[in-house]
């Protein structure tokens, strides 16, 4: 894939949906073609629809319907609970 791809990083436990067969490697980058929404890319990666996450595109929190452009950086982050 060319440099015009979208870079996707899966944070925390979402890394289990990456291409490493369940091995969590949070520093790994997945490259996907641009022109699709965040939710479509998440589905392509294999993240179940019921799995909550926050999408960050180029350092800004984004809506799941955001269409990704060439060169975008998408990070998917699971919710964090604490007290």
C-alpha positions in Angstrom: 0.0 0.0 0.0 1.3 3.5 -0.8 2.0 6.4 1.6 -1.5 7.6 0.7 -2.9 5.0 3.1 -4.6 5.6 6.4 -2.6 4.6 9.4 -4.6 2.8 12.1 -3.4 2.2 15.6 -5.4 0.1 18.1 -4.9 1.2 21.7 -5.2 -1.0 24.8 -7.3 -4.1 24.6 -8.5 -3.2 21.1 -5.0 -4.3 19.9 -6.3 -7.9 20.1 -8.2 -7.1 16.9 -5.0 -6.4 15.0 -3.4 -8.7 12.4 -1.2 -10.4 15.0 -3.7 -13.2 15.9 -4.6 -11.9 19.3 -1.1 -10.9 20.4 -1.4 -7.4 21.8 1.2 -5.1 20.1 0.0 -1.5 20.7 2.8 0.0 18.7 1.8 -1.8 15.5 0.3 0.2 12.7 -2.3 -1.2 10.3 -2.6 0.5 6.9 -5.9 0.7 5.1 -7.2 2.4 2.0 -8.8 5.9 2.5 -12.3 6.9 1.5 -14.2 4.9 4.2 -15.7 5.9 7.5 -14.2 5.2 10.9 -16.9 2.7 11.6 -16.3 0.9 8.3 -12.6 0.6 9.0 -13.3 -0.7 12.5 -15.6 -3.4 11.1 -13.0 -4.3 8.4 -10.4 -4.8 11.2 -12.9 -7.1 13.0 -14.0 -4.9 15.9 -17.5 -6.1 16.9 -20.3 -3.5 16.4 -21.1 -3.7 20.2 -17.5 -2.9 21.2 -17.3 0.7 22.4 -14.4 2.9 21.4 -13.4 6.5 20.9 -12.0 7.5 17.5 -9.1 10.0 17.2 -8.3 11.2 13.7 -5.1 13.3 13.4 -5.1 14.0 17.1 -8.7 15.1 17.4 -11.7 13.1 18.7 -13.9 12.3 15.7 -17.3 11.0 14.9 -17.6 7.4 13.7 -19.1 8.6 10.4 -15.9 10.6 9.6 -14.6 9.7 6.2 -10.9 9.1 6.3 -8.6 10.8 3.8 -5.2 9.8 2.4 -2.5 10.3 5.0 -4.9 10.4 8.0 -3.9 8.8 11.3 -6.7 7.0 13.1 -6.4 5.7 16.7 -9.1 3.6 18.2 -9.2 3.8 22.0 -11.3 1.6 24.3 -13.2 3.3 27.1 -11.4 3.4 30.4 -13.2 3.0 33.8 -11.9 4.2 37.0 -12.7 5.8 40.3 
